[in-house]
Amino acid sequence: MIGVMSSNDLRRTSSFLHSVCCLQAIPHRPDLVVDAVHQRVHDRVRMSLGQVLLISPLTLEEIYGIFLMSDNGSSAKHLNSEYIDSWVLTGYCAKQAMLSISFSSIVNKIKNETANLEDQKAVRLWSTISLHHLHWAATTGRPSVIPRDYLDHCNILLSFYDASMQDGMLVAEVSLYSSLLSKLEKRQPRKFIASSTYFADWEARWRHLLDLSTALKLKIGQHSASLILIMRSLQELDEGLSPNIFMANHATTSQAFDDAASRTTANSPNTAEKAKADLRVDACVHARVILQTFLKLPTHLKSSLGSNMCLRLVYGALILSHYGEKVSGFPDRSAADLVAQVSYWVGQDPSKSWAARFGNLAQQKLLSRLDGSQQPMAGAALADGVTRVTEMLAPDGVARGADPVAHEYEIDWTEMFPNMEDFFAGGFLGYGAEP
């Protein structure tokens, strides 16, 4: 979005952005990620971030640096760092970008055929910031701070002569999450609507992109939006999603769901129980597709996923493990294998190791259900259950047979946060934290 620069050129252009890029790169260097230099660079960048936040207006390079820092993944879990509120920081980036980018000037230059690469980079940066802010707004249950008129400026990206399919997918997802927020604000509580109609107009408009083999990330965004809407509806219908149920470290029995379904008859299709039963099935379908689509991504795209996407992945895994095959119709064994593969990929990145813990919890619940037990599994039993997938996925030269989840079983996962919004708003950071 800023363009390719040498290290020296980037340092001269923006020392802040240069230092942020260095910090972002460290988690991908195993020889540095546990070194004291990581802590020093992190502390230096956090101090610089505080100083930059006092300046206004900002250059696009500084805005880009703040945007990169809005993702908590730049810090490995061993660092002593404070939580960064991604919704706040992406919103701040958006406000600063409104001051720094002259959209009317860019539109006139496009009409006069004088627009240049810098104009395109500016609009692309704006669209990317907007999308990430909408992601955090939708998942944390907070409003977007970006006015609708400014979100419409993302469409300018498609007016450039050399606009790419990826640009189109970026604009499409901005439109999707803008629509999602509107639905969350305006829809009637307790009114059930089939998930197949949630975003029918949006799907019709962007079908030409959704049908492309390269649209996997857009499809993840599509199913994530539906899942968010479903889970919000279930919460409003008083679904049992309290932490001691949804986040318990043992398999939730499906008997309660079966009993509720048996009370629902064809003569009462609009009851709350019928709505909840349908929503549960839809939630499991979208959660499964999110995980399956993620595994189809090329390796470089898997490695580039931000914290919000990782949270959506592991939240989907937890949903599958919570409801089980009696609700989803998807075999628990297949779900356990699917979750194990996702957990492996996420766990390979030191900056995303926190997310792997949720995948491990989902595996534990699924495998304990397969074992016929509603009690937490012993560490050895759970490790045996996931070793097969780990060995299958581990590349040559990587230690096999490691116990990726042995340290997770004694964690008290209850009473951490009550709902989806708190999970995405930072509650996930408390998991597995040392006392």
PyMOL commands that set and color helices and strands:
alter all, ss='L'
color gray80, all
select helices_A, chain A and resi 7-13+15-28+36-52+60-69+72-74+86-100+103-111+117-140+148-159+165-186+195-197+200-205+207-210+216-236+243-246+255-263+272-296+299-303+307-323+325-328+332-347+350-370+379-393+420-424+427-430
alter helices_A, ss='H'
color red, helices_A
deselect
rebuild
show_as cartoon
